[in-house]
Structure formats: C-alpha cells, structure tokens
Amino acid sequence: MADVFDSCARKMREHGMSDVSIAQFRRLYDVWRNEEASSWIRERDVEPLIGVPSFHDVYKTIDHDKAVNAFAKTAFLKLNGGLGTSMGLACAKSLLPVRRHKAKQMRFLDIIVGQVLTARTRLDVPLPLTFMNSFRTSNDTMRVLKHNRKFRQDDIPMEIIQHSEPKIVAETGEPVEFAANPDLEWCPPGHGDLYSTIWESGLLDVLEEHGFSYLFISNSDNLGARPSRTLAQYFENTGAPFMVEVATRTEADRKGGHIVRDRNTGRLLLREMSQVHPDDKADAQNIGKHPYFNTNSIWVRIDALKALLAAHDGVLPLPVIRNHKTVDPTDPDSTPVIQLETAMGAAIGLFDGAICVQVDRMRFLPVKTTNDLFIMRSDRFHLTDSYEMEDGNYIFPNVDLDPRYYKNIDDFNERFPYSVPSLAAASSVTIKGDWTFGQNVIMFSDARLEDDGEPSYVSNGKFVGPLGIEADDWV
C-alpha cells in the first residue's frame, strides 16, 4: 500500500504541492484504506442535540452598545473554491449574477463585498475579508476585487489558496489518469481543507498581529451568512473556542449534515449523511429526533485554532468522507474514482466546550442549484441598500424545474430572458418540459406546467397555477 501511495505523493510533488498538502492527503488515504469502520457515526453512539439557544434568545442578552467591541476583533473568511459545475458554470460560482439592484447586476461577490463595506462604514470596524479560493477561482475573483474602487485591504491577505489532491482509482488506489482532460485528475479535499490551508498560509499569525481574536467562516454562495455583531458578542461572552450556526430542520433538510453529541466524550460531532450507516438512516433523517442541521457557518477563536493546528502539525484528524464518483462527472462510463474529503464543521468534535447557536433561515440562503437561483431572482426577495437579501418569512415554495432544460445556467437564462416569474403567491412550482417565459408572468398556488413534447411559451402577463396556464378573466 505504501508503494501505491508513493505514486500519489510523487504526482503531487510533480505538480508543486506542498509537504502539508501531501501530509494531509496521506492521512485521508490511510484512513480510507485501513479504517473502514471510521466512516460511520452510529446512532447508538450518539445523543441528539436539543435545546440550542436561538438567535432571539441571544439577542436579549447582548449589550448592543458594547457588541461592536467584539465585532471589531472579528475577521471574515469566505469559502470560494467552487466553480458551480452543477449549474454548468466554468468560472467562480461567486461571479454568477443573483439579481439586479438599482439597475445593476449583482453577483454573489458584489453582495458579499457590499455587506462588508456596509458593516465597516456603519460600525466603524476594520472587518477584513479573506477568500479561500482554488486555483480555478483565484484569477477571476481577484480581478473583480481589484476593480472594486470602494473595497481596499492592505494589511490582511484578500485570499488564501486551497489545496488540491489526486482522484484515486477506486479499484487500485492509484492516482487516476485521464488524458482527455488532465484537470479532471484533481479535486479539492473538501472544505475541511480550510484548516491546513490557513495553517500553511500564516493567516492566523497575521490576524493576531493586527489585534483580531475571532474568525467567522461561511460559504460564498450563502448570502444569508452576513457579519453579525450580535453573534460576535455572544461568542465572546460564552468563552467557547468554536461555535456552529445551526437551523431547524424541515423535511427538505432531512438529508443534510446535522450535529449530534458523542455519548462517550460528551463532545459535539457533525454527522454528514455519508457517515450514516444504512441501518441508522431512518433515525438520522428523523427531524423530530435530530432537530438541527449544520449551516456551515462557524465562529472560531483564533488562538484556540492556532493551538490545535500546532498540536497536529497543521493536519487536523477530521473524519474522512469517501465520495464515489467517475473521473469525468459528466460521463458515467469513465473510470470510477474515490474523492477523499473532510468537512469544515467536523472540527467541532476536536474542541472541548464547542457550542451551537440556532439561527433563522434569513442566515441560511444557499444557492446550490438553479432551483435555488429561481427563488433568489424572484420577487420573493428584495436586496436592500445594506445588501441584505430580505424576504417576508423565509419560507419558500418548493421548486422543481425540469433538469433537462433548466439545470445548466445558460439554458436557464435562455428560458427566462426577461426575469423569472412572480412567486409571491406560489406554494410550489413544478415545470416539466421545455417552457420559455415572457414578461410579468405570475405563478400562484401549486403552479404546474406539463411537458407538451415540444418547446412551449408562456406569454406576457399570464397566470400559471395548478391547471397550468389559467384564464385570467377572474382578475
């Protein structure tokens, strides 16, 4: 086995990978080959997490005049390594336009920077912003940041670059070769790679030198994960080394990662569905038993994280997630591979005294698919002048767009040439078949369009309901 891994290490060195990245991959590889049982977090070994304090409970305990003091010691880090390949994007997902604001197209990146600049101005805090980019997203992201005349940051790095690792052949453990597109031989090690990347970059030392004590980390495609002085002050007040924002699970969230408590150690654990044994699936997806899911927004004390990383030489012993894929994700007949990953939130299990706080859906607005983007671009949201994605109740209609015609962003945009329909009166939206939409279309109740077997059109101002395009003589 050592000889097999040596071929992986050799490939990584030939591509300029660092000793830290190779050491991290060696650990993932060894766990994969030798510790199959470690892939499961069994139901019998954990207890449900219950009674988490809510943001509203926390808000009442905070001296809001003083909360800015903790906020002034907080730095902001966004995970920005994804290309959005699930939507057919070939650039950083954060460069995808979300919606217009004052006639200007606003991308994820524009909104994130707007949120930071608003906090800096209103609260007179430095709030440095750093992106963890991949080699695929760095150039595009930095080009946009450098062209933003209002965003300036000199003392704190604006980016750190996450590691890459080889995909490995499932049958042999060898690094895969794919001459048709060598880039597909590589993958990121999951967002748990954040910790080794931070360690190697020296970012924590720089932040401490400039007086920062806390780091708030979230995904760039979650526009609800805004800077919060309330949560910063609460985190400081608790003295906890690590805090995860969780939200109440609904049926739509039952397959997501959730927080449990280890019966033996008492520590909190992140359990992803890939770590759930088949015999435990019913319990794990029981939202009454396990009521909270992980939003992947975390707060961490910089000194505590530095100490933990130093104790492990920059490679944290996070649970290993085995992802079974093909080397070309678009070709199911290409070579089966294993991608070894770790999850950022899993670090909660390495800290004594780690805690959770329950937040509302307004702090969890991810865009993973064009179904999510459909809602984000609709009249359900208003982008405020302080760059908050505002909605009345954050309870959204279930959206099911035919993946044959709407999964790819270019196809999606082609079928909504003006804007997406109004969703203010919609309980759910189901579109089957190839439909293109005119202006000012309104969807209501359980809106549904069936496949006509040919390209179809919803003309301007039409109403779409449970019966499809419905007569509007009742208006």
C-alpha positions in Angstrom: 0.0 0.0 0.0 2.9 2.4 0.8 4.1 1.9 -2.8 0.7 2.8 -4.1 0.5 6.0 -2.0 4.0 6.9 -3.1 2.8 7.2 -6.6 0.1 9.7 -5.3 2.8 11.7 -3.4 5.1 11.7 -6.4 2.3 13.1 -8.6 1.5 15.8 -6.1 5.2 16.9 -5.8 5.5 17.0 -9.6 2.6 19.4 -9.6 4.2 21.6 -7.0 2.1 20.5 -4.0 3.4 21.4 -0.5 4.5 19.0 2.2 1.5 20.0 4.2 -0.9 19.1 1.4 0.8 15.8 0.9 0.7 15.0 4.6 -3.0 15.8 4.7 -3.7 13.6 1.7 -1.6 10.8 3.2 -3.8 10.8 6.3 -7.0 10.7 4.3 -5.6 7.9 2.2 -4.5 5.8 5.2 -7.9 6.2 6.8 -9.7 5.2 3.6 -7.5 2.0 3.2 -7.3 0.9 6.8 -10.2 2.3 8.8 -13.5 1.5 7.0 -15.4 1.5 10.3 -14.4 5.1 10.9 -16.7 6.1 8.0 -19.8 5.5 10.2 -21.1 7.6 13.1 -23.6 5.1 14.6 -26.8 6.1 16.1 -26.2 4.0 19.2 -23.0 6.0 19.9 -24.6 9.5 19.8 -27.3 11.5 21.5 -29.5 14.1 19.8 -28.6 17.7 20.2 -31.6 19.6 21.7 -32.2 22.9 23.5 -29.9 25.0 21.4 -30.2 28.8 22.3 -31.8 30.7 19.5 -30.6 34.0 17.9 -33.6 35.7 19.5 -32.7 34.4 23.0 -29.1 35.5 22.5 -30.2 39.0 21.2 -31.9 39.7 24.5 -28.7 39.0 26.5 -26.4 41.3 24.5 -25.4 44.9 25.4 -25.7 46.1 21.8 -23.7 49.3 22.5 -20.8 47.2 23.5 -21.3 44.5 21.0 -19.3 46.4 18.4 -16.2 45.8 20.5 -16.2 42.1 19.9 -17.2 42.7 16.2 -14.1 44.9 15.9 -12.0 41.9 16.8 -13.6 39.7 14.1 -12.3 38.8 10.7 -14.5 37.4 7.9 -13.5 34.4 5.7 -15.5 33.1 2.7 -15.1 29.7 1.1 -14.9 30.4 -2.6 -13.3 27.5 -4.3 -16.3 26.2 -6.3 -16.9 26.6 -10.0 -20.6 25.9 -9.9 -20.1 22.9 -12.2 -23.5 21.5 -11.1 -25.0 24.5 -12.9 -22.7 24.4 -15.9 -20.5 27.3 -14.8 -16.9 27.5 -15.9 -15.9 30.4 -13.6 -16.1 31.0 -9.9 -19.7 30.4 -8.7 -19.5 33.7 -6.8 -19.4 35.6 -10.1 -22.9 34.4 -11.0 -25.4 37.3 -11.2 -28.0 36.8 -8.4 -30.4 39.8 -9.1 -30.4 43.4 -10.0 -30.1 46.3 -7.6 -30.6 49.8 -8.8 -30.4 48.6 -12.4 -27.1 46.9 -11.8 -26.4 43.2 -12.0 -25.3 42.0 -8.6 -23.2 38.9 -8.3 -22.6 36.9 -5.1 -19.2 38.6 -4.8 -20.7 42.1 -5.2 -23.2 41.4 -2.4 -20.6 39.9 -0.1 -18.3 42.9 -0.5 -21.4 45.2 -0.1 -22.2 43.6 3.2 -18.6 44.0 4.5 -18.4 47.6 3.3 -21.7 48.4 5.0 -20.6 47.0 8.3 -17.2 48.8 8.1 -18.9 52.1 7.4 -21.9 51.9 9.8 -20.0 50.4 12.8 -16.5 51.8 12.2 -14.8 48.4 12.3 -12.0 47.1 10.1 -13.7 43.7 9.3 -11.1 42.2 7.0 -12.4 39.9 4.3 -10.4 36.9 3.0 -11.5 34.4 0.4 -10.3 30.8 0.3 -10.0 30.4 -3.5 -9.0 27.4 -5.5 -6.6 27.5 -8.4 -9.7 27.6 -10.6 -11.4 30.6 -8.9 -8.4 32.8 -7.9 -7.8 34.8 -11.0 -11.4 35.7 -11.7 -12.2 36.5 -8.1 -9.1 38.7 -7.5 -9.7 40.6 -10.8 -13.2 41.6 -9.6 -12.0 42.6 -6.1 -9.2 44.7 -7.5 -11.6 46.6 -9.8 -13.9 47.5 -6.9 -12.9 51.0 -6.2 -14.6 51.0 -2.7 -13.0 47.8 -1.4 -9.5 48.3 0.0 -7.5 46.0 2.2 -3.7 46.3 2.6 -2.7 44.6 5.9 -4.7 41.3 5.7 -4.5 39.0 2.7 -7.6 39.0 0.5 -7.1 35.4 -0.5 -5.6 32.1 0.5 -5.4 29.2 -2.0 -6.9 25.8 -1.0 -5.0 22.6 -1.7 -5.7 20.0 -4.4 -5.4 16.2 -4.3 -5.4 13.5 -6.9 -8.6 11.5 -7.5 -7.8 7.8 -6.9 -8.9 4.8 -8.9 -11.5 3.0 -6.7 -10.2 -0.5 -7.6 -6.4 0.0 -7.2 -5.8 3.1 -5.1 -3.6 4.5 -7.8 -3.9 8.2 -8.9 -6.2 8.3 -11.9 -5.0 9.3 -15.3 -7.3 11.0 -17.8 -5.6 12.1 -20.9 -8.7 13.7 -22.4 -8.7 16.3 -19.7 -5.9 16.1 -17.1 -7.5 18.8 -14.9 -10.2 16.2 -14.1 -7.5 14.1 -12.4 -7.6 16.5 -9.5 -10.1 17.6 -6.9 -10.3 19.7 -3.7 -10.1 17.8 -0.4 -13.4 19.3 0.8 -13.9 22.5 2.8 -12.2 20.8 5.8 -9.0 21.6 3.9 -9.6 25.2 5.2 -7.6 24.4 8.3 -4.4 23.1 6.7 -4.6 26.0 4.2 -5.0 28.6 6.9 -2.1 27.0 8.8 0.2 27.0 5.8 -0.8 30.5 4.7 0.2 32.1 8.1 -3.2 34.0 8.0 -3.8 33.3 11.7 -0.5 34.9 12.7 -1.2 38.0 10.6 -4.7 38.4 12.1 -3.4 38.1 15.7 -0.6 40.7 14.9 -3.4 43.1 13.9 -5.4 42.6 17.0 -8.1 40.1 15.8 -9.4 37.4 18.1 -12.2 35.7 16.2 -12.8 34.3 12.7 -16.2 34.0 11.1 -16.2 31.5 8.2 -19.0 30.7 5.8 -19.8 29.7 2.1 -19.7 32.4 -0.6 -23.0 31.0 -2.0 -24.8 31.6 1.3 -25.8 35.3 1.2 -27.6 35.0 4.5 -24.3 34.5 6.3 -23.7 38.2 6.9 -21.4 39.7 9.5 -23.2 39.9 12.9 -22.1 42.0 15.9 -24.8 40.2 18.0 -23.3 36.8 17.3 -19.7 38.1 17.7 -20.5 39.5 21.1 -22.4 36.3 22.1 -19.5 34.2 21.0 -17.1 36.3 23.0 -19.3 36.2 26.1 -19.5 32.4 26.1 -15.7 31.9 26.0 -16.3 28.9 23.7 -13.4 28.1 21.3 -15.8 27.1 18.4 -19.4 27.8 17.5 -21.5 26.4 14.7 -24.7 28.2 13.4 -27.5 25.6 13.1 -31.0 25.9 11.8 -34.2 24.0 12.5 -34.6 21.1 10.1 -37.6 20.7 7.8 -38.4 17.7 5.6 -36.4 19.4 2.9 -33.3 19.3 5.2 -33.6 15.8 6.5 -30.8 14.5 4.3 -28.3 17.2 5.4 -25.5 17.1 7.9 -26.6 17.5 11.5 -25.0 18.0 14.9 -25.1 15.2 17.5 -23.3 14.6 20.8 -20.8 11.7 21.4 -22.1 9.5 24.2 -18.6 8.7 25.4 -16.8 12.0 25.2 -19.7 14.4 25.5 -18.3 16.4 22.6 -20.4 17.6 19.7 -20.0 15.9 16.3 -21.0 16.8 12.8 -22.6 13.8 11.1 -22.9 14.0 7.4 -25.4 11.6 5.7 -22.4 9.9 4.0 -21.4 8.9 7.6 -24.8 7.4 8.5 -24.9 3.6 8.4 -27.8 2.2 6.3 -29.3 0.7 9.4 -29.4 4.2 11.0 -30.8 6.2 8.1 -34.4 6.4 9.5 -33.2 7.8 12.8 -30.8 10.2 11.2 -33.5 11.6 8.9 -36.0 11.9 11.7 -36.3 15.7 12.1 -38.1 15.3 15.4 -35.3 13.3 16.9 -32.4 15.4 15.4 -34.0 18.9 15.0 -31.0 20.9 13.8 -28.9 21.0 10.7 -25.4 22.5 10.1 -25.5 25.7 8.0 -21.7 25.5 7.5 -21.2 28.9 9.1 -18.8 28.8 12.0 -17.1 31.1 14.6 -13.7 30.2 16.0 -11.2 31.7 18.4 -8.0 32.3 16.6 -5.8 31.4 19.5 -7.6 28.1 20.1 -7.4 27.2 16.4 -3.7 28.0 16.3 -3.0 25.8 19.3 -5.0 22.9 17.9 -3.3 23.2 14.5 0.2 23.4 16.1 -0.6 20.2 18.1 -1.3 18.4 14.8 1.3 19.9 12.6 -1.3 21.6 10.6 -3.3 18.5 9.7 -6.4 18.1 11.9 -7.7 14.5 12.4 -11.1 15.2 10.8 -13.5 12.3 9.8 -12.9 11.2 6.3 -15.7 11.3 3.8 -15.5 8.9 0.9 -17.1 10.2 -2.3 -17.6 7.6 -5.1 -17.7 9.3 -8.5 -16.3 8.9 -12.0 -13.3 10.8 -13.2 -15.4 12.7 -15.6 -18.5 13.7 -13.6 -20.5 14.1 -16.9 -19.6 10.6 -18.2 -20.9 7.7 -16.0 -18.8 5.3 -18.1 -15.5 6.9 -17.3 -13.2 5.4 -14.6 -14.8 5.0 -11.1 -12.8 7.1 -8.6 -12.7 7.9 -4.9 -12.5 11.5 -3.8 -11.4 11.8 -0.2 -12.8 14.8 1.7 -13.3 16.4 5.1 -15.9 18.8 6.3 -15.1 22.1 7.9 -17.8 21.8 10.6 -16.4 18.4 11.7 -13.8 20.3 13.7 -16.4 20.9 16.3 -15.6 17.4 17.6 -12.0 18.4 18.3 -12.8 21.3 20.7 -13.8 20.9 24.4 -16.6 23.4 25.1 -17.7 23.9 21.5 -21.3 25.2 21.2 -24.1 25.8 18.7 -26.5 28.7 18.2 -29.8 28.3 16.3 -30.3 30.9 13.6 -33.3 31.8 11.5 -33.5 31.0 7.8 -32.6 34.5 7.0 -29.0 33.5 7.8 -29.1 30.4 5.6 -29.8 31.3 1.9 -27.6 28.9 -0.1 -27.7 28.6 -3.9 -26.7 25.1 -4.9 -28.9 24.6 -8.0 -30.9 26.6 -10.5 -34.0 25.8 -8.4 -32.5 27.9 -5.6 -31.5 30.6 -8.1 -35.0 30.7 -9.4 -36.3 31.7 -6.0 -33.4 34.1 -5.3 -34.1 36.1 -8.6 -37.8 36.2 -7.9 -40.0 38.8 -6.2 -39.7 36.8 -3.0 -36.6 38.8 -2.3 -35.6 42.4 -2.1 -31.9 43.3 -2.0 -31.7 46.3 0.5 -29.2 49.1 0.3 -27.2 47.4 3.0 -27.0 44.3 0.8 -29.4 42.1 2.9 -31.5 39.5 1.0 -34.8 40.4 2.5 -38.0 38.3 2.5 -41.2 38.4 4.5 -41.0 35.0 6.2 -38.1 33.0 4.5 -40.5 30.1 4.0 -40.1 29.4 0.3 -42.1 27.4 -2.3 -40.7 24.1 -3.3 -39.3 24.4 -6.8 -38.8 21.5 -9.3 -37.5 22.7 -12.7 -37.1 20.1 -15.4 -33.3 19.4 -15.3 -33.2 18.6 -19.0 -33.9 22.3 -19.7 -33.1 24.3 -16.6 -30.1 22.7 -14.8 -27.5 24.4 -16.9 -27.3 28.1 -16.3 -27.1 29.1 -20.0 -30.3 27.0 -20.6 -31.9 28.5 -17.6 -31.2 32.1 -18.7 -32.4 31.4 -22.2 -35.8 30.3 -20.9 -36.2 33.4 -18.6 -35.0 36.1 -21.0 -36.7 39.0 -19.0 -36.9 37.8 -15.5 -38.2 34.8 -13.5 -42.0 34.8 -12.8 -43.6 36.3 -9.7 -43.6 33.7 -6.8 -45.3 35.9 -4.2 -48.5 33.8 -4.4 -46.9 30.4 -5.1 -46.8 27.5 -2.7 -44.8 25.3 -5.1 -43.6 25.4 -8.7 -43.2 22.3 -11.0 -42.1 22.8 -14.6 -42.0 19.7 -16.8 -40.8 20.1 -20.3 -39.2 23.0 -22.3 -41.0 26.2 -21.4 -39.8 29.8 -22.2 -41.4 32.7 -20.3 -42.4 36.2 -21.3 -42.5 39.2 -19.1 -44.6 39.6 -15.9 -45.7 36.0 -15.6 -47.4 35.3 -12.2 -47.3 31.9 -10.5 -49.8 31.0 -7.8 -50.8 28.2 -5.5 -49.2 24.9 -6.6 -48.2 26.2 -10.1 -47.5 23.4 -12.6 -46.7 23.2 -16.3 -46.7 19.8 -18.0 -44.4 18.6 -20.8 -46.1 19.3 -24.2 -43.5 17.3 -26.0 -42.2 20.4 -27.8 -40.9 23.8 -26.9 -43.7 25.9 -25.4 -44.2 29.5 -24.4 -45.9 31.3 -21.5 -46.8 34.7 -22.9 -46.5 38.1 -21.2 -48.7 38.6 -18.1 -50.1 35.1 -17.9 -51.1 33.3 -14.7 -49.7 29.8 -14.0 -51.5 27.7 -11.4 -52.4 24.1 -10.6 -54.1 23.7 -14.0 -51.2 25.2 -16.0 -51.7 28.5 -17.8 -55.1 29.6 -16.4 -57.7 32.0 -17.7 -57.3 35.5 -16.2 -60.8 36.7 -16.7 -61.3 36.5 -12.9 -58.7 39.2 -12.3 
